[in-house]
Amino acid sequence: MSAEEKPPPDVLISIEKTGPEEYRIHSDQLEHIGKKLRGFSVFNSIILPLMVSIVTIVLTTLLQYISWSNSISLQETTDIAKNAKSAYERASVAIRQGIHSAVLFVPMLQDLARSEQKSNGTKGHGASAAPLTKIAESPKAQVSLHQLVRDLNKDRFESYYKQRKSWSENYDQLLTEVAYALDRPILGHAPITPQGIKRLSSRIDDVNCSDLPVDQLKRFKLNSDSLKLQLAIIQECFKRLHQLLDHALEKTLSGNDLTRDQDKANFNRRLGILGSMANQFHCYALQRVDYYKRQKRRSILSPRSVWNWLAEHRKNAAVDHFKHTSEWCNPNNQST
């Protein structure tokens, strides 16, 4: 204790017993003690500490809730972004593989037609009667080259039908994944009611496989931002391409000439359009995945996030995404 601090004065109290149950208190400081006791406040001594305790408990509970809410919200947005990326990758790979197997199937058909013509002693349009005899000198080398071509065509044939079977078996599941992982979360942000596939099915005969999916959906007055509906149009154009290739294979096996330039140009044109459809779907889906990744930063509860929520920031962000994606993924707006 410093020298400047004075200890509180001692209080001297004398208690004298005057009877069996009587006492007399003597002190020259009783008046001072009475003043101290009369200064006792119920608010300061009981109510105020109780209020401080309650506020402390409320603030501690609120902070714990905010921490828990942030953890749950961040995990939810992380799962949405992860599922969206997975659905995009599965759909994109399936489309690309389907197109690639069809691209290789067309040369196989042409080789098959030339083989049929050669076995029948005829020549096709632009086909050589012995295309490999000029490549190798010895008969043994010629046989090996013919065997390589046969093996290559066999692999192309099997790959095409294997990929076609895989697409057919997995299409419904793929469509569901795209609908729930890529479309539904952002449509809920907009908010926009998801459109069922039946609305497109009623117009499926009007699908023009020479136009991009987004343009056709706008023409049908359907949601062109729906990746589910875009995928459904790609599926319809795949079906029509498969029907065309099946018909070409039947004609080739029956001995008809399918090596004409107009047949090849028709196949290549359809495959080129499917490639453009895949590019547009890829662009829309990739932009959608990026949108969900950006939502992770906005999922943390803070004064800014509360203000954004009150200002319908999430709805505006979804609308801006649709507008930006439509402009960015439209081939007419991209520089060449």
C-alpha positions as CSV (number, residue, x, y, z in Angstrom):
1,M,0.0,0.0,0.0
2,S,1.4,3.4,-0.9
3,A,2.0,6.1,1.6
4,E,-0.7,8.2,0.0
5,E,-3.4,5.6,0.5
6,K,-5.0,5.7,3.9
7,P,-6.5,2.7,5.5
8,P,-10.2,2.9,6.3
9,P,-10.8,4.1,9.9
10,D,-11.4,1.4,12.4
11,V,-14.9,1.0,13.7
12,L,-15.1,0.4,17.4
13,I,-18.3,-1.2,18.7
14,S,-18.9,-2.1,22.3
15,I,-21.7,-4.6,23.1
16,E,-22.9,-4.7,26.7
17,K,-25.2,-7.4,28.0
18,T,-27.9,-5.8,30.2
19,G,-30.2,-8.7,30.7
20,P,-30.8,-12.4,29.8
21,E,-31.7,-11.5,26.2
22,E,-30.9,-7.8,26.2
23,Y,-27.8,-6.1,24.7
24,R,-26.7,-2.5,24.5
25,I,-24.4,-1.4,21.7
26,H,-22.0,1.5,22.3
27,S,-20.1,3.3,19.5
28,D,-19.3,6.8,18.6
29,Q,-19.6,5.8,14.8
30,L,-23.1,4.4,14.8
31,E,-24.4,7.4,12.9
32,H,-21.7,6.9,10.2
33,I,-22.6,3.2,9.9
34,G,-26.3,4.1,9.5
35,K,-25.5,6.4,6.6
36,K,-23.6,3.6,4.8
37,L,-26.5,1.2,5.3
38,R,-29.1,3.7,4.2
39,G,-27.0,4.1,0.9
40,F,-27.6,0.4,-0.1
41,S,-29.3,0.2,-3.6
42,V,-31.2,-2.9,-4.8
43,F,-30.7,-1.9,-8.4
44,N,-26.9,-1.5,-8.1
45,S,-26.4,-4.5,-5.9
46,I,-28.9,-7.0,-7.5
47,I,-30.7,-5.9,-10.6
48,L,-27.6,-4.4,-12.5
49,P,-25.4,-7.5,-11.9
50,L,-28.2,-9.7,-13.0
51,M,-28.8,-7.7,-16.2
52,V,-25.0,-7.8,-17.0
53,S,-25.1,-11.6,-16.5
54,I,-28.1,-12.0,-18.8
55,V,-26.5,-9.8,-21.5
56,T,-23.3,-11.8,-21.3
57,I,-25.1,-15.1,-21.7
58,V,-27.2,-13.7,-24.6
59,L,-24.1,-12.4,-26.4
60,T,-22.1,-15.6,-25.9
61,T,-25.0,-17.7,-27.2
62,L,-25.5,-15.3,-30.2
63,L,-21.8,-15.6,-31.1
64,Q,-21.9,-19.4,-30.8
65,Y,-25.0,-19.4,-33.1
66,I,-23.3,-17.2,-35.6
67,S,-20.2,-19.4,-35.7
68,W,-22.4,-22.5,-36.0
69,S,-24.5,-20.9,-38.7
70,N,-21.4,-19.8,-40.7
71,S,-20.1,-23.3,-40.5
72,I,-23.3,-24.9,-41.8
73,S,-23.8,-22.2,-44.5
74,L,-20.2,-22.6,-45.7
75,Q,-20.5,-26.3,-45.9
76,E,-23.8,-26.1,-47.7
77,T,-22.5,-23.7,-50.4
78,T,-19.3,-25.8,-50.7
79,D,-21.4,-28.9,-51.3
80,I,-23.5,-27.1,-53.9
81,A,-20.4,-26.0,-55.8
82,K,-18.8,-29.4,-55.6
83,N,-22.0,-31.2,-56.8
84,A,-22.4,-28.6,-59.6
85,K,-18.8,-29.2,-60.8
86,S,-19.3,-33.0,-60.7
87,A,-22.5,-32.8,-62.7
88,Y,-20.9,-30.5,-65.3
89,E,-17.9,-32.8,-65.7
90,R,-20.0,-35.9,-66.1
91,A,-22.4,-34.3,-68.7
92,S,-19.6,-32.6,-70.6
93,V,-17.5,-35.8,-70.8
94,A,-20.5,-37.9,-71.9
95,I,-21.4,-35.4,-74.7
96,R,-17.8,-35.2,-75.9
97,Q,-17.3,-38.9,-76.0
98,G,-20.6,-39.4,-77.8
99,I,-19.6,-36.9,-80.5
100,H,-16.0,-38.4,-80.7
101,S,-17.3,-42.0,-81.2
102,A,-19.7,-40.8,-83.9
103,V,-16.9,-38.9,-85.7
104,L,-14.8,-42.1,-85.9
105,F,-17.8,-44.1,-86.9
106,V,-18.2,-42.3,-90.2
107,P,-14.8,-43.2,-91.6
108,M,-15.4,-46.8,-90.5
109,L,-18.6,-46.8,-92.6
110,Q,-16.6,-45.5,-95.6
111,D,-14.0,-48.2,-95.2
112,L,-16.7,-50.8,-94.9
113,A,-18.3,-49.6,-98.1
114,R,-15.0,-49.7,-100.0
115,S,-14.4,-53.2,-98.7
116,E,-17.8,-54.3,-99.9
117,Q,-17.2,-52.7,-103.3
118,K,-13.8,-54.4,-103.6
119,S,-15.1,-57.8,-102.7
120,N,-17.8,-57.3,-105.3
121,G,-15.2,-56.2,-107.9
122,T,-16.5,-52.6,-108.1
123,K,-15.1,-49.2,-107.3
124,G,-16.8,-46.5,-105.3
125,H,-16.8,-42.8,-105.9
126,G,-13.3,-41.6,-105.2
127,A,-12.2,-45.0,-103.8
128,S,-9.2,-46.9,-104.9
129,A,-9.6,-50.5,-105.9
130,A,-6.5,-51.4,-103.9
131,P,-5.7,-48.5,-101.6
132,L,-3.0,-50.3,-99.6
133,T,-1.0,-52.0,-102.4
134,K,0.9,-48.9,-103.2
135,I,2.0,-48.4,-99.6
136,A,3.8,-51.7,-99.1
137,E,6.1,-53.6,-101.4
138,S,5.8,-57.2,-100.0
139,P,2.6,-59.2,-99.8
140,K,3.3,-59.8,-96.1
141,A,3.3,-56.1,-95.4
142,Q,0.1,-55.6,-97.3
143,V,-1.6,-58.3,-95.2
144,S,-0.4,-56.6,-92.1
145,L,-1.7,-53.2,-93.2
146,H,-5.1,-54.7,-94.1
147,Q,-5.2,-56.4,-90.7
148,L,-4.5,-53.1,-88.9
149,V,-7.3,-51.3,-90.8
150,R,-9.7,-54.1,-89.9
151,D,-8.7,-54.0,-86.3
152,L,-9.0,-50.2,-86.3
153,N,-12.5,-50.3,-87.8
154,K,-13.5,-53.0,-85.3
155,D,-12.4,-50.8,-82.4
156,R,-14.3,-47.8,-83.9
157,F,-17.4,-49.9,-84.4
158,E,-17.3,-51.3,-80.8
159,S,-16.5,-47.9,-79.3
160,Y,-19.4,-46.2,-81.0
161,Y,-22.0,-48.7,-79.9
162,K,-20.5,-49.0,-76.4
163,Q,-20.6,-45.2,-75.9
164,R,-24.1,-45.1,-77.4
165,K,-25.3,-47.8,-74.9
166,S,-23.6,-45.9,-72.0
167,W,-25.3,-42.7,-72.9
168,S,-28.7,-44.4,-73.2
169,E,-28.4,-46.1,-69.8
170,N,-27.1,-43.0,-68.0
171,Y,-29.0,-40.2,-69.6
172,D,-31.9,-40.1,-67.2
173,Q,-29.6,-40.0,-64.2
174,L,-27.4,-37.4,-65.9
175,L,-30.5,-35.2,-66.6
176,T,-31.5,-35.4,-62.9
177,E,-28.0,-34.5,-61.7
178,V,-28.0,-31.5,-64.0
179,A,-31.4,-30.4,-62.9
180,Y,-30.7,-30.6,-59.2
181,A,-27.0,-29.7,-59.1
182,L,-26.7,-27.0,-61.8
183,D,-30.3,-25.6,-62.2
184,R,-32.3,-25.8,-59.0
185,P,-30.0,-23.8,-56.6
186,I,-29.7,-20.7,-58.8
187,L,-33.3,-20.9,-59.9
188,G,-34.2,-20.7,-56.2
189,H,-32.0,-17.6,-55.8
190,A,-33.7,-15.8,-58.8
191,P,-36.4,-17.0,-57.9
192,I,-37.7,-18.9,-60.9
193,T,-39.9,-21.9,-60.9
194,P,-38.2,-24.9,-62.6
195,Q,-39.8,-26.1,-65.8
196,G,-40.5,-29.8,-66.2
197,I,-39.1,-31.7,-69.1
198,K,-42.7,-32.5,-70.3
199,R,-43.0,-28.9,-71.5
200,L,-40.2,-29.5,-73.9
201,S,-41.4,-33.0,-74.8
202,S,-44.6,-31.5,-76.2
203,R,-42.4,-29.5,-78.7
204,I,-39.8,-32.2,-79.3
205,D,-40.9,-32.7,-82.9
206,D,-40.2,-29.0,-83.6
207,V,-36.6,-29.3,-82.5
208,N,-34.3,-28.1,-85.2
209,C,-30.9,-29.8,-84.9
210,S,-29.4,-27.0,-87.1
211,D,-29.9,-24.4,-84.3
212,L,-28.3,-24.0,-80.9
213,P,-30.3,-25.1,-77.8
214,V,-30.5,-21.6,-76.3
215,D,-32.1,-20.2,-79.5
216,Q,-34.6,-23.0,-79.7
217,L,-35.6,-22.7,-76.1
218,K,-36.2,-19.0,-76.6
219,R,-38.3,-19.8,-79.7
220,F,-40.4,-22.3,-77.6
221,K,-40.8,-19.6,-74.9
222,L,-39.0,-21.9,-72.4
223,N,-36.2,-21.1,-69.9
224,S,-33.1,-20.8,-72.1
225,D,-30.9,-20.7,-68.9
226,S,-32.0,-24.2,-67.9
227,L,-29.1,-26.6,-68.5
228,K,-31.5,-29.5,-68.1
229,L,-33.6,-28.3,-71.1
230,Q,-30.4,-27.7,-73.1
231,L,-29.2,-31.2,-72.4
232,A,-32.6,-32.6,-73.5
233,I,-32.3,-30.9,-76.9
234,I,-28.8,-32.3,-77.3
235,Q,-30.2,-35.8,-76.5
236,E,-32.9,-35.4,-79.2
237,C,-30.2,-34.4,-81.8
238,F,-28.1,-37.4,-80.7
239,K,-31.1,-39.7,-81.3
240,R,-31.6,-38.3,-84.8
241,L,-27.9,-38.7,-85.6
242,H,-28.0,-42.3,-84.4
243,Q,-31.0,-43.0,-86.6
244,L,-29.1,-41.6,-89.6
245,L,-26.0,-43.6,-88.9
246,D,-28.1,-46.8,-88.4
247,H,-29.7,-46.2,-91.8
248,A,-26.3,-45.6,-93.4
249,L,-25.0,-48.8,-91.9
250,E,-27.9,-50.8,-93.2
251,K,-27.5,-49.4,-96.7
252,T,-23.7,-50.1,-96.6
253,L,-24.3,-53.7,-95.6
254,S,-26.8,-54.1,-98.4
255,G,-24.2,-53.0,-100.9
256,N,-25.2,-49.4,-101.6
257,D,-22.6,-46.8,-102.1
258,L,-22.3,-44.4,-99.1
259,T,-19.0,-42.9,-100.0
260,R,-20.4,-40.0,-102.0
261,D,-19.3,-36.5,-101.0
262,Q,-22.8,-35.4,-100.2
263,D,-23.2,-38.2,-97.6
264,K,-19.9,-37.3,-96.0
265,A,-20.8,-33.6,-95.9
266,N,-24.2,-34.4,-94.3
267,F,-22.6,-36.4,-91.6
268,N,-19.9,-33.8,-90.9
269,R,-22.4,-31.0,-90.9
270,R,-24.5,-32.7,-88.2
271,L,-21.5,-33.6,-86.1
272,G,-20.3,-30.0,-86.4
273,I,-23.6,-28.7,-85.1
274,L,-23.5,-31.2,-82.2
275,G,-20.1,-29.9,-81.4
276,S,-21.4,-26.3,-81.3
277,M,-24.2,-27.4,-79.1
278,A,-21.7,-29.1,-76.8
279,N,-19.6,-25.9,-76.7
280,Q,-22.6,-23.8,-75.7
281,F,-23.7,-26.2,-73.0
282,H,-20.0,-26.3,-71.8
283,C,-19.9,-22.5,-71.6
284,Y,-23.2,-22.2,-69.7
285,A,-22.3,-25.0,-67.3
286,L,-18.8,-23.6,-66.5
287,Q,-20.2,-20.2,-65.8
288,R,-22.8,-21.8,-63.5
289,V,-20.1,-23.6,-61.6
290,D,-18.1,-20.3,-61.2
291,Y,-21.3,-18.7,-59.8
292,Y,-21.7,-21.3,-57.1
293,K,-18.0,-21.0,-56.2
294,R,-18.5,-17.2,-55.7
295,Q,-21.4,-17.9,-53.4
296,K,-19.1,-19.4,-50.8
297,R,-17.6,-16.0,-50.0
298,R,-21.1,-14.6,-49.5
299,S,-22.3,-17.4,-47.2
300,I,-20.4,-16.0,-44.1
301,L,-22.8,-14.1,-41.8
302,S,-21.6,-10.6,-41.3
303,P,-23.1,-7.1,-41.2
304,R,-22.4,-6.9,-44.9
305,S,-24.1,-10.2,-45.7
306,V,-27.1,-9.1,-43.6
307,W,-27.3,-5.9,-45.6
308,N,-27.0,-7.9,-48.9
309,W,-29.8,-10.2,-47.8
310,L,-32.0,-7.3,-46.9
311,A,-31.2,-5.7,-50.3
312,E,-32.0,-9.0,-52.1
313,H,-28.4,-9.1,-53.3
314,R,-28.6,-12.9,-54.0
315,K,-31.5,-12.4,-56.3
316,N,-29.7,-9.7,-58.2
317,A,-26.6,-11.8,-58.4
318,A,-28.5,-14.6,-60.0
319,V,-30.2,-12.3,-62.5
320,D,-26.8,-10.7,-63.3
321,H,-25.3,-14.2,-63.8
322,F,-28.1,-15.1,-66.3
323,K,-27.5,-11.9,-68.3
324,H,-23.7,-12.2,-68.3
325,T,-23.8,-15.9,-69.3
326,S,-26.2,-15.2,-72.1
327,E,-23.9,-12.5,-73.5
328,W,-20.7,-14.5,-73.0
329,C,-21.9,-17.8,-74.4
330,N,-23.6,-16.4,-77.4
331,P,-21.4,-17.2,-80.5
332,N,-22.6,-14.0,-82.2
333,N,-21.1,-11.9,-79.3
334,Q,-17.7,-13.7,-79.2
335,S,-14.8,-12.4,-81.3
336,T,-13.2,-14.7,-83.7
